[in-house]
Amino acid sequence: MLNRLKNLTENLRTILRPVIAGAAAAVLLSSCATESAWNDSDIALETSGPAKLKQLVEMQDRLEDVSGRLLIRNTDLCQRHLRNILGFSVANKYSFSAANADLAESALGLGNRLQVMNVIPGTGAERAGLKRGDILVSIDGRTAPQGSNAEHAAVQLLSPAVAEGRNIKVTVSRNGANRTLTVPLTLSCGFHVELGQSPSVTAFSDGNRIMVTQGMMFYAKTDESLAYVIAKEMAHTVLNHPRLVNNTSRAKLLIDNLIQTPPKSTDTTGLKPMSKRFDIDADSVSLAMLARGGYNIDGTTRFWRNMAYHFPASRKKHYTSLHPEASARVSVMPQSISRIKAIEKRRKALPSTR
């Protein structure tokens, strides 16, 4: 929900230094023939009722947790895109559509009062001891809002403290007893990672928000593979690629639409594809982000190779149609991985400045 500066240990020019392709792309892609098949029917989206609502909440939680590590641990690579976050989300039954308010009450146990839905690992909220399920009682000594406008009103209460960069005192009710916690802000890359209501296996950015679809979350079965996708879009955004390919306006409209439940349209074909150079540059930066986020980057080559195999550019609604030069990307990735590992090893050997 409420989601500043360190010096670069290795600057972007170093990270983006061109590498020479080693293995032929045809060899890399042909090896995919042994991989398990992927069918669109593997995207098992719930269509209605409590199961659908629970699935949406689980997806949102996973998206926040996986992206949180990347956003928090890469502030030195996001210097033009920084913000302070509290590191937790809240909701009540009115946070959902009018048609789902009663369902949120029965299926999720939400009522008029705001409840903590998720606490992002590694944030000030986690260190302060905030827990999922806590009921918000007060914010900086003021009664926490309730009812149909509660989430928006809570944002209004919290925004001044976040803007000033100060800690926030919240009182919560847990197991029938009140607890007052001091929540320090956490510096984060300033990108909002959104869940797209679409079965298409894709992700994209409007230069501020990153959209990952439900379909992509099914395809990226492990948190590590989901991190590969998010980091790639973070890198495109840091490098200003959405603006350079003139995608920002169209992507903004698409994200505005796809965050609605249900969306009016799930068609992402109006976006322009990234160039080979932009994709290779973004891959290099994303590998650095993944390493700093604590994710294992050894599996990236296989993941993107499989993506190209399962979703050739001709499949217009999926990721590779927006990133069509998959063979060029995959061919240079092993060298990029080796280089990023060496950079990360040197970076970790430097004296801490924190």
Disulfide bonds with the S-S distance in Angstrom:
Cys78-Cys189 2.26
